[in-house]
Amino acid sequence: MTAPTSGTPPSQTSQTVASNVTAIYEGGKYLGITVSELLNNEVAIRQLINSHNGANRANESLMEELTEAREARPRTSTAITLAVMNVSGAILIGLATNYFASTSPPRAAAIILGVAVALTLFGSIAPVVLSYTARVKKKVGG
C-alpha cells in the first residue's frame, strides 16, 4: 500500500489507502476504508473506540450541563411574579418621587418610597439567590 503523491490528488477509482494519516485525508477528502483493512489493525480499532468513547463522554457532560442550566433557571410563575414586583416598585418609586416634588408632600410618600425600594430590591436580588440556593442544594444532594 502506498500513499498518493501530494502534487496531484488521487482519483477515486485508483486510490489506495495507506496506513498513514496523510493518505486518508489527502486533499481534504476522506478516502474509503474497508472493514477488511481494519480487521487486523489493532491500533486503528483502539483509536476508533477511544474516539467513540470520548464523544460519548463529551455528550454526557453536555447533557449534565444542560440539565443544570434548566434546573437553575426560575420557573415561569416565579419569573412573572418577580417581574411584576420590579415594575410595581418602579411605578411606586415614580409616584413617591412625584409626591416628594410637590409643595406639600403627603405623609405616606416616605412609606410608598420605602415599599417601592423594597419591592424593586427583592425582585432584582431574588433570582440570584434562588439560583444560588438551587446549586447549593444540588451539590449537597438535597
N, C-alpha and C positions, 0 to 999 in steps of 0.2 A: 504494500500500500504506500502510495506516495502522495504528498500534498501537491496541489496545483501551484503553478508559479504565480508570484504576486503581480507580475506585469499584466497578465491577461486573465480576466475572470473565466472560470471554467463553465463550460456549457452543462446544462442539466443532464444531458444524456451521457456525457463522457466523464463525469467527475467521479473520482474515487475518494472515499472517506479515509482520511488518515487518522492516526492515533493522536495527533497533536491538535490543540485547540484552534490554532490559526486556520487549519483546513476546514474545520467545522463551521467557522464564522467567516470564511473568506468572502470578501466583498460585501459584508453586511448581510449576506443571505445564509439562511440556515440550510445546511445540507442534510439530506435524509440519512438517518442512522437506522439500520435494521436490527431486529431482535437478535439475529444470529451474531452480529458484531458485538453486542453487549453480553451475550450469553456467557462467555468465558472471560470477560473483562471485569474483574472484581473491583478495581479502583473506580471505574465508571459507575458501577452499580452502587457502591458506597456513596459516591458523590451525589447520585440521584436521590438516594434515600435521605442523605443529610440535607439536601436542598428541600426535599418534601417535608421533612420534619421541621426545618427552620421556618418554612412558610406556614405550617400548622401552628407553631409556637407564636409567630407574629400575628396570625389571625386570632388566636385565643387571647393574646394580650390586647389587641384592638377591641375585641368583644367585651372584655372586662372593663376597659376604659369607657366604652360606650354605655355600659350598664351603670357605671359610677356616675357618669355625666347625667344620665336620665334620672337617677335617684337624687342627685344633688340639686336639680332644678326644682323650684317650688311648684306645688300643684296649681292648677289654673284658678281654683277658687281663692287660694291664698294670694296669688299674684294680683287678682282683681281686687280683693279686699285691700291690699297694701296700696295699690294704685289709687283707689277711691280715697284712702286716708291721705295720701300725698296731695291729691287735687283738692280735697276738702281743706286741708291745712293751708295750702297756698291761697285759696279763696278767703279763708278766715284771716290770714295774715294781711291780705289786701284790705279787707274790711276793717280790721283793727287799725291799720295804718291810716286809713281814711278817717276813722273816728278820732285818732290822735291829732290829725292835721286840722280838725275843726276848732272853732274858737272855744267851745265848751264840750270837751270830750265826756262821754258817759262814763260812769264808774265801772261798768262792765268791760270797757275796752281793754284793760290790762288782763282780765280773765280770758277774754276772747283771744288776745295775743298769746297768752301762755298755753291755752289749749291748742291753738294753731301750731305753735312751735313744737309742742309735744307730739301732735299728730304727724307732722312732717318728719321729725327726727325718728319716730318709731317706724313710720312707713319706709324710711330710707335705710335704716340700720337692720330691720328685721330680716330681709333676705340674706344678708351676710351672716347673721347669727344663725339662722335656720340652716343654711348650707354648711356652716362650720359644725354645728351640733350633729347633723346627719353624717358627716365624715367621721367625727369622733365616735359616734355610735357604731359605725361600720367597722372601724379599727378595733374597738373594744369587743365587738361581736354581739352587740345588743341589738 
